[in-house]
Amino acid sequence: MNTKVWKVDKHVDNLENNPQVVDAARFLQENEVVALPTETVYGLGGNAESDVAVEKIFAAKGRPSDNPLIIHIADKKQINAFVTEIPEKAEILMERFWPGPLTIIFKKKDGVLSDKATGGLDTVAVRMPDHPVALALLKKCQLPIAAPSANSSGKPSPTNAQHVIEDLNGKIAGLLDGGSTGVGVESTVLDCTEEIPVILRPGGVTKEQLAEVVGDVHLDAALIDETSKPKAPGMKYQHYAPNAPLYLVNGDKSFLQRLIEEKQEEGLRVGVLATAESVGAYQSDVTIACGKRSELESVATALYETLRAFNQEKVDIIFSEMFPNTGVGHAIMNRLQKAAGNKIINE
C-alpha cells in the first residue's frame, strides 16, 4: 500500500475546504484510515461506525483488540447520537475544556458505533481536539472518528509527521501533515459515568484543573498502586517504549552518574534523559535534554521525540531522571513508567 501524504498549513483560512483536507475526508468516508495531527499527538483516524475501518486501525498499529479507541468529534451535538446521557459534571467539563486534551467517558447507546471501536464495553470515550486541521477534517467528513495515536503499538507516540512515516508508512492509506503537535502527551481520560469523576489516564488537563471546575476528582487506583487492575483496559499494556531498555532513577545526580559508569564498564552505550538544568552533569555516551524541569510543560512536549531520539543514537540502555507527580508531571511520570515497564532504580 502506498501511503498518500497531504501537507497542509494549519494557519491558512477556510481549512475545511482545503483540497488536501477534502481529499483526506473522502478517504475517511470510504473507510480508509488517515493519520491526522491533534494538539497532543498524531492520531490514526478511521470511521468509528465501521467495523472495516476500525479493523484497519488495529491492523496498522498491531494494537490489542480489547483496547478501546477514543472517538473524536468536531461538534458537541454529535455525541447525542451515540451516548445515552450527558451528566451535569461532564457538561461543565465540556464547556470548559473542549476543544482540548480532555477525553470524557460516557455510557454509550447500542448499535451506533462499531463495538470494535469501544472494545465491547458499554461506555465510550470522546474528545474534541484543539487543532485547526483536525477540526477541519472532522467537520468535512461528518463522521465520529476513532483515533488512537498513530504509531506502532507500544512505541513512543508521534508528535510530527516523520514519526508517523517511521512507524506506519505503507501500512495506512494517508497522512495529513499539519506540522508538529503542541502538548506532547495524550489527553487526560476522565470517567464521568459515576458521581465523582475518575481519572483513568493523566494527560494534558491536570487533576488540579479538573478539580477547580467540578470539585472532587479521584485517580484510578492503578495509577497509584501498580498491583491494582486498571479500570481502562489499555492501561495494562506497556506503551511508549524506546528500543533500548529504560530505567527511571530515583536518586541524586551522583548516584545516576555511578550507574552510568557501571554500565559503561560493562561495554554498554549509555543514554540519559535529563533536563536543560542538569544535562551537563552526566558523562554518558548520549545525554539528551528533554525540556526544562522549571517548565514541566516543555518536558511533556519533548518527551516522545526524546525517547525516539535515543533509537537514532543506538544506545544499549537508557537512564531517566524522575519528575514530581503533580500537575502535568503526573502525566510525564505515567508515560515514563509505562515506557520503562515500571523499572525504577532507587538510591
C-alpha positions as CSV (number, residue, x, y, z in Angstrom):
1,M,0.0,0.0,0.0
2,N,1.2,3.5,-0.8
3,T,0.7,6.0,2.0
4,K,-0.6,9.3,0.5
5,V,0.8,12.4,2.3
6,W,-1.1,15.6,2.2
7,K,0.8,18.6,3.6
8,V,-1.4,21.5,4.9
9,D,-0.6,24.8,6.6
10,K,-2.8,25.0,9.8
11,H,-2.7,28.8,9.6
12,V,-4.5,29.1,6.3
13,D,-8.1,30.3,6.1
14,N,-11.1,28.0,5.2
15,L,-9.3,24.8,6.1
16,E,-12.5,22.8,5.8
17,N,-12.4,23.3,2.0
18,N,-8.7,23.0,1.6
19,P,-8.2,20.4,-1.2
20,Q,-5.9,18.3,0.9
21,V,-8.4,18.2,3.8
22,V,-11.2,17.4,1.4
23,D,-9.3,14.5,-0.1
24,A,-8.4,13.1,3.4
25,A,-12.0,13.4,4.4
26,R,-13.0,11.4,1.4
27,F,-10.6,8.7,2.4
28,L,-12.3,8.5,5.9
29,Q,-15.7,8.4,4.3
30,E,-14.6,5.4,2.2
31,N,-13.5,3.6,5.4
32,E,-9.7,4.1,4.9
33,V,-7.5,5.1,7.8
34,V,-5.8,8.5,7.8
35,A,-3.2,9.9,10.3
36,L,-4.0,13.4,11.5
37,P,-2.5,16.0,13.7
38,T,-4.0,16.9,17.0
39,E,-2.8,19.3,19.8
40,T,-1.5,16.3,21.7
41,V,0.0,13.7,19.3
42,Y,-0.8,12.5,15.8
43,G,-3.9,10.2,15.7
44,L,-4.7,7.3,13.4
45,G,-8.3,8.0,12.3
46,G,-11.0,5.8,11.0
47,N,-14.8,5.8,10.8
48,A,-15.9,4.8,14.3
49,E,-19.2,3.5,12.9
50,S,-17.5,1.0,10.6
51,D,-16.0,-2.4,11.7
52,V,-13.9,-2.4,8.5
53,A,-12.3,1.0,9.2
54,V,-11.7,0.1,12.9
55,E,-10.1,-3.2,12.0
56,K,-7.7,-1.4,9.7
57,I,-6.6,0.8,12.6
58,F,-5.9,-2.2,14.8
59,A,-4.0,-4.0,12.0
60,A,-1.8,-1.0,11.1
61,K,-0.8,-0.4,14.8
62,G,-0.6,-4.0,15.9
63,R,-2.9,-2.9,18.8
64,P,-4.6,-5.4,21.1
65,S,-8.3,-5.6,20.2
66,D,-9.6,-5.2,23.8
67,N,-8.0,-1.8,23.9
68,P,-10.9,0.7,23.2
69,L,-10.4,3.7,21.0
70,I,-11.1,7.4,21.7
71,I,-13.8,8.9,19.4
72,H,-13.0,12.3,18.0
73,I,-15.7,14.8,17.1
74,A,-15.9,18.4,15.9
75,D,-19.3,19.4,17.4
76,K,-20.6,18.6,20.9
77,K,-24.0,17.8,19.3
78,Q,-22.5,14.8,17.6
79,I,-22.3,12.8,20.9
80,N,-26.1,12.8,21.2
81,A,-26.2,10.2,18.5
82,F,-24.2,7.7,20.5
83,V,-24.3,8.4,24.2
84,T,-27.3,7.7,26.5
85,E,-26.9,10.8,28.7
86,I,-24.6,13.7,29.4
87,P,-24.0,14.1,33.2
88,E,-24.0,17.6,34.6
89,K,-20.3,17.5,35.5
90,A,-19.5,16.2,32.0
91,E,-21.4,19.1,30.5
92,I,-19.5,21.6,32.7
93,L,-16.2,20.0,31.7
94,M,-17.0,20.0,28.0
95,E,-17.8,23.7,28.2
96,R,-14.6,24.5,30.0
97,F,-12.1,22.1,28.3
98,W,-13.4,21.3,24.8
99,P,-11.8,21.7,22.4
100,G,-8.8,20.5,24.2
101,P,-6.8,17.5,25.6
102,L,-9.6,16.0,27.8
103,T,-11.3,12.7,26.9
104,I,-14.6,12.1,28.7
105,I,-16.2,8.6,29.2
106,F,-19.9,8.3,28.8
107,K,-22.5,5.5,28.8
108,K,-23.0,4.6,25.1
109,K,-26.0,3.8,23.0
110,D,-26.0,0.4,21.4
111,G,-26.0,-0.1,17.6
112,V,-24.4,3.2,16.6
113,L,-20.6,2.9,16.9
114,S,-18.6,-0.2,16.0
115,D,-18.3,-2.5,19.0
116,K,-14.7,-3.0,17.9
117,A,-14.1,0.8,18.5
118,T,-15.4,0.6,22.1
119,G,-13.7,-2.7,22.9
120,G,-17.1,-4.3,23.6
121,L,-17.7,-2.0,26.6
122,D,-20.9,-0.3,27.5
123,T,-19.1,3.0,27.6
124,V,-17.5,5.3,25.0
125,A,-14.5,7.7,25.3
126,V,-15.0,11.0,23.4
127,R,-12.9,14.1,22.9
128,M,-12.9,17.2,20.7
129,P,-9.3,18.0,19.6
130,D,-7.9,21.5,19.7
131,H,-6.2,21.6,16.4
132,P,-7.4,23.5,13.4
133,V,-6.5,20.8,10.9
134,A,-8.1,18.0,12.9
135,L,-11.3,20.0,13.4
136,A,-11.5,20.9,9.8
137,L,-11.1,17.3,8.8
138,L,-13.7,16.1,11.3
139,K,-16.2,18.8,10.1
140,K,-15.6,17.9,6.5
141,C,-16.1,14.1,6.8
142,Q,-19.1,14.5,9.1
143,L,-18.2,11.3,11.0
144,P,-17.2,10.3,14.5
145,I,-13.6,9.3,14.1
146,A,-11.9,6.7,16.2
147,A,-8.3,7.7,16.6
148,P,-5.6,6.2,18.8
149,S,-2.0,7.5,18.5
150,A,-0.5,7.0,15.0
151,N,2.4,4.8,16.0
152,S,3.2,1.1,16.2
153,S,1.6,-0.3,19.4
154,G,3.9,0.1,22.4
155,K,6.3,2.6,20.8
156,P,6.6,6.3,21.6
157,S,3.7,8.3,20.3
158,P,4.3,10.5,17.2
159,T,4.5,14.3,17.6
160,N,5.3,15.1,14.0
161,A,4.6,13.6,10.6
162,Q,8.0,12.0,10.2
163,H,7.4,9.9,13.3
164,V,4.2,8.5,11.7
165,I,6.2,7.7,8.5
166,E,8.8,5.9,10.5
167,D,6.2,3.6,12.0
168,L,3.3,3.3,9.6
169,N,4.5,4.1,6.0
170,G,2.9,1.6,3.7
171,K,0.5,0.4,6.4
172,I,-2.0,3.2,6.2
173,A,-3.9,4.9,3.4
174,G,-3.0,8.5,4.2
175,L,-1.2,11.0,6.4
176,L,-2.4,14.6,6.8
177,D,0.8,16.5,7.7
178,G,-0.1,19.6,9.8
179,G,3.3,20.2,11.4
180,S,4.4,19.4,14.9
181,T,1.9,18.9,17.8
182,G,1.9,21.1,20.9
183,V,1.0,19.4,24.2
184,G,3.2,16.4,23.5
185,V,1.4,13.8,25.8
186,E,-2.0,12.4,25.1
187,S,-5.3,13.6,26.5
188,T,-6.5,13.1,30.1
189,V,-9.1,10.3,30.2
190,L,-11.8,11.0,32.7
191,D,-14.7,8.6,33.6
192,C,-17.8,10.7,34.2
193,T,-20.2,7.7,34.5
194,E,-20.1,7.9,38.3
195,E,-20.9,10.6,40.8
196,I,-17.2,11.5,41.4
197,P,-15.2,11.6,38.1
198,V,-12.2,9.3,38.0
199,I,-9.0,9.9,36.0
200,L,-8.1,6.8,34.2
201,R,-5.1,8.3,32.4
202,P,-3.4,11.6,33.3
203,G,-2.7,13.9,30.4
204,G,-2.8,17.4,29.1
205,V,-5.5,18.6,31.6
206,T,-4.3,18.1,35.1
207,K,-6.2,16.8,38.2
208,E,-5.9,20.2,39.8
209,Q,-7.5,21.9,36.8
210,L,-10.4,19.5,36.8
211,A,-11.0,19.8,40.5
212,E,-11.2,23.6,40.2
213,V,-14.2,23.1,37.9
214,V,-16.1,20.2,39.3
215,G,-14.8,19.6,42.8
216,D,-13.7,16.2,43.9
217,V,-11.8,14.1,41.2
218,H,-10.4,10.7,42.0
219,L,-7.5,8.8,40.5
220,D,-7.9,5.3,39.3
221,A,-6.3,3.0,41.9
222,A,-4.0,1.6,39.3
223,L,-2.4,5.0,38.8
224,I,-1.3,4.9,42.5
225,D,-0.7,1.2,43.0
226,E,0.7,-0.8,40.1
227,T,-0.7,-4.0,41.6
228,S,-4.2,-2.8,41.1
229,K,-6.1,-3.7,38.0
230,P,-6.6,-0.6,35.8
231,K,-10.2,0.4,35.0
232,A,-9.2,1.3,31.4
233,P,-8.2,-1.8,29.5
234,G,-5.5,-0.1,27.5
235,M,-3.6,0.9,30.6
236,K,-2.5,-2.6,31.4
237,Y,-0.2,-2.7,28.4
238,Q,3.4,-1.3,28.1
239,H,3.4,1.8,26.0
240,Y,5.8,4.5,24.6
241,A,8.9,2.3,24.9
242,P,12.2,3.1,23.1
243,N,14.2,0.3,21.6
244,A,16.7,0.2,24.4
245,P,15.6,-0.8,28.0
246,L,14.6,2.3,30.0
247,Y,15.2,2.7,33.8
248,L,13.9,5.5,36.0
249,V,16.4,6.6,38.6
250,N,15.2,7.8,42.0
251,G,18.3,9.4,43.3
252,D,20.6,12.3,43.0
253,K,22.9,13.2,40.1
254,S,26.0,11.5,41.6
255,F,24.0,8.2,42.0
256,L,22.9,8.3,38.4
257,Q,26.5,9.0,37.3
258,R,27.6,5.9,39.2
259,L,25.0,3.9,37.3
260,I,26.3,5.3,34.0
261,E,29.9,4.3,34.8
262,E,28.9,0.8,35.9
263,K,27.2,0.1,32.6
264,Q,30.0,1.7,30.5
265,E,32.5,-0.6,32.3
266,E,30.3,-3.4,31.0
267,G,30.8,-2.1,27.5
268,L,27.3,-0.7,27.0
269,R,26.5,2.5,25.2
270,V,24.5,4.5,27.8
271,G,21.9,7.2,27.2
272,V,20.5,9.6,29.8
273,L,17.2,11.5,29.6
274,A,17.8,14.7,31.6
275,T,16.6,18.3,31.6
276,A,18.2,21.5,30.4
277,E,19.2,22.3,34.0
278,S,21.1,19.0,34.5
279,V,22.2,17.9,31.1
280,G,25.8,18.9,31.7
281,A,26.0,16.9,35.0
282,Y,26.4,13.5,33.3
283,Q,29.3,11.8,31.4
284,S,27.2,9.4,29.5
285,D,27.6,8.4,25.8
286,V,24.4,10.3,24.9
287,T,22.7,12.8,27.1
288,I,19.5,14.5,25.8
289,A,17.8,17.4,27.4
290,C,14.0,16.9,27.5
291,G,12.7,20.3,28.2
292,K,13.2,22.3,31.4
293,R,12.5,21.0,34.9
294,S,11.3,24.5,35.8
295,E,8.7,24.3,33.0
296,L,7.3,20.8,33.1
297,E,5.0,21.5,30.1
298,S,8.2,21.7,28.0
299,V,9.2,18.2,29.2
300,A,5.8,16.9,28.2
301,T,6.1,18.5,24.8
302,A,9.5,17.0,24.1
303,L,9.1,13.6,25.8
304,Y,8.2,11.3,22.9
305,E,10.6,13.0,20.5
306,T,13.4,12.5,23.1
307,L,12.5,8.8,23.5
308,R,12.6,8.3,19.7
309,A,15.9,10.2,19.5
310,F,17.6,7.5,21.6
311,N,16.6,5.0,18.9
312,Q,18.6,7.0,16.4
313,E,21.6,7.1,18.8
314,K,21.6,3.3,19.1
315,V,22.1,3.2,22.8
316,D,22.1,-0.1,24.8
317,I,20.4,1.3,27.9
318,I,18.7,4.5,29.0
319,F,18.5,6.1,32.4
320,S,16.0,8.8,33.1
321,E,15.6,11.4,35.8
322,M,12.3,11.4,37.6
323,F,9.8,14.2,37.9
324,P,7.3,15.5,40.5
325,N,3.9,13.7,40.5
326,T,1.9,16.9,40.4
327,G,0.3,18.9,37.6
328,V,1.5,17.8,34.2
329,G,4.3,16.0,36.0
330,H,1.8,13.3,36.8
331,A,1.3,12.6,33.0
332,I,5.0,12.7,32.4
333,M,5.7,10.1,35.1
334,N,2.8,7.9,33.9
335,R,4.3,7.8,30.4
336,L,7.9,7.2,31.6
337,Q,6.7,4.4,34.0
338,K,4.9,2.8,31.1
339,A,7.9,3.2,28.8
340,A,10.1,1.7,31.4
341,G,7.8,-1.2,32.3
342,N,7.9,0.3,35.9
343,K,11.6,-0.4,36.2
344,I,12.8,2.0,38.9
345,I,16.3,2.1,40.5
346,N,16.2,3.6,44.0
347,E,19.3,5.1,45.6
